[in-house]
């Protein structure tokens, strides 16, 4: 993924990244699981992605209102901010 984004930026193009939420806890059968959180492993993976994306110009992050999606996005944002503030 990183090479494709770098290539798009080098060609002065924008890149859109669509992703799914990080690893989540299990939820009950028959439930949509909208209130199910991400696992600690999921948070670590989202943090790692945030650090990897920190070198790219991020203009917008959108998420659904599902808890695990919001947590994934927040973990990415937290690492984007931390990585960029240390430069």
C-alpha positions as CSV (number, residue, x, y, z in Angstrom):
1,X,0.0,0.0,0.0
2,X,2.7,2.5,0.9
3,X,4.4,2.3,-2.5
4,X,1.0,2.9,-4.3
5,X,0.3,6.0,-2.1
6,X,3.8,7.3,-2.7
7,X,3.5,6.8,-6.4
8,X,0.1,8.7,-6.5
9,X,1.6,11.5,-4.5
10,X,4.7,11.7,-6.7
11,X,2.3,12.1,-9.7
12,X,0.5,14.9,-7.8
13,X,-2.6,12.7,-7.4
14,X,-4.7,12.1,-4.4
15,X,-5.1,8.7,-2.8
16,X,-8.2,7.3,-1.1
17,X,-7.7,4.6,1.5
18,X,-10.7,2.5,2.5
19,X,-10.2,0.2,5.4
20,X,-12.1,-1.9,7.8
21,X,-12.0,-1.6,11.6
22,X,-9.2,-3.2,13.6
23,X,-9.5,-6.5,15.4
24,X,-12.6,-6.6,17.5
25,X,-14.0,-8.5,20.5
26,X,-16.6,-11.2,19.7
27,X,-20.3,-10.3,19.9
28,X,-23.4,-12.3,20.4
29,X,-25.0,-14.1,17.6
30,X,-27.9,-12.2,16.1
31,X,-26.5,-8.9,17.3
32,X,-25.0,-6.3,14.9
33,X,-22.3,-5.7,17.5
34,X,-22.4,-1.9,17.1
35,X,-21.2,-1.5,20.7
36,X,-18.3,-4.0,20.5
37,X,-14.9,-2.5,21.1
38,X,-11.6,-3.3,19.4
39,X,-9.1,-5.5,21.1
40,X,-5.7,-4.4,22.5
41,X,-4.1,-6.0,19.4
42,X,-6.5,-4.1,17.2
43,X,-5.5,-0.8,18.9
44,X,-1.8,-1.7,18.4
45,X,-2.4,-2.4,14.7
46,X,-4.3,0.9,14.2
47,X,-1.5,2.8,16.0
48,X,1.0,1.2,13.7
49,X,-1.0,2.2,10.7
50,X,-1.2,5.8,12.1
51,X,2.5,5.9,12.4
52,X,3.0,4.6,8.8
53,X,0.5,7.2,7.4
54,X,2.1,10.1,9.3
55,X,4.5,10.8,6.4
56,X,1.5,11.4,4.0
57,X,-0.7,14.5,3.9
58,X,-4.0,13.4,5.4
59,X,-6.9,15.7,4.6
60,X,-9.8,13.8,6.0
61,X,-10.7,10.7,8.0
62,X,-14.3,9.5,8.1
63,X,-15.9,6.7,10.0
64,X,-19.2,5.2,10.8
65,X,-20.8,5.6,14.2
66,X,-20.0,2.0,15.2
67,X,-17.8,1.9,18.3
68,X,-15.0,-0.3,16.9
69,X,-14.8,1.9,13.7
70,X,-14.6,5.1,15.8
71,X,-11.9,3.5,18.1
72,X,-9.9,2.4,15.1
73,X,-10.0,5.9,13.5
74,X,-9.1,7.5,16.9
75,X,-6.1,5.3,17.4
76,X,-4.9,6.2,13.9
77,X,-5.5,9.9,14.5
78,X,-3.7,9.8,17.8
79,X,-0.6,8.4,16.2
80,X,-0.8,10.8,13.3
81,X,-0.8,13.7,15.8
82,X,2.0,12.2,17.9
83,X,4.2,11.4,14.9
84,X,3.8,14.9,13.4
85,X,4.3,16.7,16.6
86,X,7.7,15.1,17.1
87,X,9.0,16.4,13.8
